[in-house]
Amino acid sequence: MVSFIADEKHKDYFRLYYFQYMIACLCTILFLYSEISLVPRGQNIQFSIDDPSISKHYEANELVGPLGCLILSVGLSNLVVFWTCMFDKDQLKKNRIALLRERPDGISKDFHFMHTSLLCLMLVISINAALTGTLKLIIGNLRPDFVDRCIPDLQKINDSESLVFGLDVCKQTNKWILYEGLKSTPSGHSSFIVSAMGFTYLWQKAFTTRKTRSYVWCPLLALVVMVSRVVDHRHHWYDVVSGAALAFLVIYGCWKWTFFNVAKRDILPSPVSV
């Protein structure tokens, strides 16, 4: 009977967050659909094979591939939050619960804090992913290694009097490689790693007693991944900057949505009793 009551309380508790769960799921589905099934409109693509900004060498082996980026961003950030809440509670600030929304009866403080933190992180990552994938399709910018990806048909180019060409001159048979070359802006790796590591940094700064030097690795890791995208000729410098800027905006919005409305009560001093 006690177990049944506890289960009902947890169900009621999770119902309070249905909307956030729905947003996270829809954004994840949108990202996967845009990443796997959709490509920028090829008829709008025009380029010059002499353009130095898109004539870099195509590196098949990336320093940080898609799987590595997911592990470093999604996996590592969730691990830090989960591990701290479960096994390193002594590092958590005593007043952390005051920064959250009201906790229903029957739900422990520790579980409420961990759930809220992980939910906010999930929102940051999923919303950032959906926006990044959508912007890539809308902008349709060419990667620095696009000409090498394209494998242009030199016979067609020599026979043409035009100085700009479309995808019809590309001999690349692997359409995945070709269409990926049209999705440079913003950088997905940069937005993913900055959104996850940015949240992890702010979360530790806001809710733990750790010294800054113990989690300064978060922005350093994000910077390394961002630089690797330029080194690998996957992105222009402004791609990684725009990806990072998008991530910061998403972090700000989700953090305010989850924590700010309650946290702002601590800005004003306590009322004085007479």
PyMOL commands that set and color helices and strands:
alter all, ss='L'
color gray80, all
select helices_A, chain A and resi 2-15+18-36+42-44+52-54+66-87+89-91+96-99+109-139+146-150+154-159+167-169+175-180+188-207+212-214+217-231+237-266
alter helices_A, ss='H'
color red, helices_A
deselect
rebuild
show_as cartoon
